[in-house]
Amino acid sequence: MDIFITILQILDSTLRLATPLLLACLAGLFSERAGIFDIGLEGKMLAAAFMSAAIAFVTGSAWIGLAAGIGASLVFSLIHGLASITFRGNQLISGVALNMLALGLTVLIAQGWFSQAGRTPTLIGDARFTSLTLPFAETLSVIPILGPIYKELISGHSILVYIAFLMVPVTWWVLYRTRFGLRLRAVGENPAAVDTAGISVIWLRYAAVMICGVLCGIAGTYLSTSIQAGFTDNMTANRGYIALAALIFAKWRPWYALGACLLFGFFFAIDNRFQNISLYAWLAIALLILIAALLFFAARKSRLDMFVLGTLGTISAAIAILIWTTNGLAGSVVIPGQLMQSLPYVLTVVILAGFVGKATPPKAGGEPYIKER
Amino acid sequence: MDAMPKWAEVILIPLISLILAFFLSGLVILAIGENPIRALQIMISGALGSTYGWGYTLYYATNFIFTGLAVAVAFQARLFNIGGEGQAALGGLGVALICLYIPFPHWTMALPAAILGAAIFGAFWAMIPGYLQARLGVHVVITTIMFNFIGASILNYLLVDILRPPTSMNPATARFPDATNLPSLHDVLSVVGIPFSRAAPANISFFIAILACIVIWVLIWHTRLGYQIRAFGQSESAAKYAGISPEKIIMVTMLISGGLAGMMAINNVMGEAERLVQNAVEGAGFIGIAVALMGRSHPIGVFLAAILFGFLYQGGAELSLETSIPSDLIVVIQALVILFTGALDDMVRAPLKSMFLMFRKPEATPKAPKPAE
């Protein structure tokens, strides 16, 4: 029973940790499906996290905070749209700049406004989104297995969590079952065709970027008014980038995005719960040798492959030998928490390297549309 | 297309962007209740008013020259390497291993070895993203972001668990032996009789950075490889038809770029800290993006922009000491510079272009159109 409770708790925190990722990932999905690359998810979330916490503190209402958070995120979206749609600038550079802008501006304004070392004051009462208890959570909890699952896992989250998970079918429906969604996907693949059909590419792309802003706004608000009680410096902690990774992992599809975000959320939940993970030494060594062998095998194609994959293979073989000589075969190896934290990133690179299948971005992504004259 | 003279393209546009960035930052300072004019005065006197201030300005500038060149070289091949942060961190690891484990009799021997170590480790960290881009077309932006995080957690692990001396609580390596300490600008300039602050961290790496500028200038504009890199950056398909291998150019460019970013470590790790500490790069990798954009991807421009950002960083540090403005102001200025020079470029350029066209009209004798550059 203890294990059951532990698993439930891990899954519960998986849901919480996956929520901001999911919202940001769907935000990126709208934008990128319309052909606007957005590495500024992080910045938009951060801006929203700050503004929602600040306004929620001033007004004492989490809902007004949410509106303010979405507003702040929309301002950033508008700048991104201006740069990448109207002025046909580099979308990647714009994203980098907006991330930086949010990082600096939030601390600067927080310092000028509240003078609390770049934070907002702690939110209390209605200024936070409290967790909802779904109906019958208590009465049903006596039912074995399903009862606790309902009570611990499904009930007891902030309303924003439910909104986030509801957004998955909504996104799917909008993208694949509405005229707007069809046009939005078309504008990301072949804007010229959309233009020829007499539909405004610019309007569609702005709409997509704005939807992206709204979703990022909810994600940021969730961080500062729901998971935590207030804004702290750089509180998004790279979630925007992980959402981006999840988006690629999900191959720009809504249901896959849910899976990818849950997976990454699960990694973080595991990492939160177990600081270090220990592994049988023989298993670690066998794994590393296997990786090395695979790399060497794959490296036979060209000189470039031989150089790069050979280097990586040698490194993993060297680590295997190092573990062998220091721990022996029977011992155990501790994978430290610091390395566990980089697992989502490593995984993303591995996935991108094509071990899972090719991820093809929207065809017109990153390219400003220039109307023919 | 030749609406503007070259000087306007090279000097006027970055200058206007900079003025815009300063103006908006001034508004932010006003908004948080400080005086922007006084802030500028403090920054100028703090960064340029003494040899101590200059020593810090040039120290920061040295970092930014390396990371700026790294981004600039990649830009020449139309690759966007935002992995400078991770590459510089790995470069630091290379420098630390060489300085700690090889007993050098004198710094003149330690320096070339450290440069080599820094460059190899930095290049290694750019190699995998480069390889994935070259072979599989995985966007280098995403992979370099991921490698920043992976690099940070690997370094974190190594500093906490492996390289930290057992007697120390600090996550940092032991101090490097005295023989590897680089002469500071004070030592160098006192040879020729110029008094310079003893306390400032600027050191001989500054000259290495200038040398790197010259080498990169020769490489890009006066060698076959440089020509191939630029040709590839201008048009991939044209380069392919000219017999230039895209795979080779992407790999080589990323290796050079990563190597340059890694070389930053001889300044901050070997020259200043004289040991490897946590988060030694302090965002210099990202400033490299601003520096390269501002410097129009040309070594001379990168040099000047790096000095400018060195001034901003030292001035910003002074500012946070003397006023209530946090040094995050610099992040905002940096973000605005990237935004205006990189993404909203067209917004600055278009009105300027029409202005030049207006002035040109009176002498509109039909000249033979210049061949496009």
Chai-1 contact restraints between the chains, C-beta under 6 A:
chainA,res_idxA,chainB,res_idxB,connection_type,confidence,min_distance_angstrom,max_distance_angstrom,comment,restraint_id
A,A83,B,A343,contact,1.0,0.0,6.0,A-B,restraint_1
A,A83,B,L344,contact,1.0,0.0,6.0,A-B,restraint_2
A,F87,B,L344,contact,1.0,0.0,6.0,A-B,restraint_3
A,F87,B,D346,contact,1.0,0.0,6.0,A-B,restraint_4
A,F87,B,M347,contact,1.0,0.0,6.0,A-B,restraint_5
A,R88,B,D346,contact,1.0,0.0,6.0,A-B,restraint_6
A,G89,B,A343,contact,1.0,0.0,6.0,A-B,restraint_7
A,G89,B,L344,contact,1.0,0.0,6.0,A-B,restraint_8
A,G89,B,D345,contact,1.0,0.0,6.0,A-B,restraint_9
A,N90,B,G342,contact,1.0,0.0,6.0,A-B,restraint_10
A,N90,B,A343,contact,1.0,0.0,6.0,A-B,restraint_11
A,L92,B,F80,contact,1.0,0.0,6.0,A-B,restraint_12
A,L92,B,V141,contact,1.0,0.0,6.0,A-B,restraint_13
A,I93,B,G342,contact,1.0,0.0,6.0,A-B,restraint_14
A,I93,B,A343,contact,1.0,0.0,6.0,A-B,restraint_15
A,S94,B,A343,contact,1.0,0.0,6.0,A-B,restraint_16
A,A97,B,A335,contact,1.0,0.0,6.0,A-B,restraint_17
A,A97,B,I338,contact,1.0,0.0,6.0,A-B,restraint_18
A,A97,B,L339,contact,1.0,0.0,6.0,A-B,restraint_19
A,A97,B,A343,contact,1.0,0.0,6.0,A-B,restraint_20
A,M100,B,V331,contact,1.0,0.0,6.0,A-B,restraint_21
A,M100,B,A335,contact,1.0,0.0,6.0,A-B,restraint_22
A,L101,B,A335,contact,1.0,0.0,6.0,A-B,restraint_23
A,L103,B,V331,contact,1.0,0.0,6.0,A-B,restraint_24
A,G104,B,D328,contact,1.0,0.0,6.0,A-B,restraint_25
A,G104,B,V331,contact,1.0,0.0,6.0,A-B,restraint_26
A,G104,B,V332,contact,1.0,0.0,6.0,A-B,restraint_27
A,L105,B,V332,contact,1.0,0.0,6.0,A-B,restraint_28
A,V107,B,P326,contact,1.0,0.0,6.0,A-B,restraint_29
A,V107,B,D328,contact,1.0,0.0,6.0,A-B,restraint_30
A,L108,B,D328,contact,1.0,0.0,6.0,A-B,restraint_31
A,Q111,B,P326,contact,1.0,0.0,6.0,A-B,restraint_32
A,G112,B,I32,contact,1.0,0.0,6.0,A-B,restraint_33
A,Y241,B,I145,contact,1.0,0.0,6.0,A-B,restraint_34
A,V308,B,Y131,contact,1.0,0.0,6.0,A-B,restraint_35
A,P336,B,Y157,contact,1.0,0.0,6.0,A-B,restraint_36
A,Q338,B,S153,contact,1.0,0.0,6.0,A-B,restraint_37
A,Q338,B,N156,contact,1.0,0.0,6.0,A-B,restraint_38
A,Q338,B,Y157,contact,1.0,0.0,6.0,A-B,restraint_39
A,L339,B,Y157,contact,1.0,0.0,6.0,A-B,restraint_40
A,Q341,B,S153,contact,1.0,0.0,6.0,A-B,restraint_41
A,S342,B,F149,contact,1.0,0.0,6.0,A-B,restraint_42
A,S342,B,I150,contact,1.0,0.0,6.0,A-B,restraint_43
A,S342,B,S153,contact,1.0,0.0,6.0,A-B,restraint_44
A,Y345,B,M146,contact,1.0,0.0,6.0,A-B,restraint_45
A,Y345,B,F149,contact,1.0,0.0,6.0,A-B,restraint_46
A,Y345,B,I150,contact,1.0,0.0,6.0,A-B,restraint_47
A,T348,B,M146,contact,1.0,0.0,6.0,A-B,restraint_48
A,V349,B,T143,contact,1.0,0.0,6.0,A-B,restraint_49
A,V349,B,M146,contact,1.0,0.0,6.0,A-B,restraint_50
A,L352,B,V138,contact,1.0,0.0,6.0,A-B,restraint_51
A,A353,B,L132,contact,1.0,0.0,6.0,A-B,restraint_52
A,G354,B,L136,contact,1.0,0.0,6.0,A-B,restraint_53
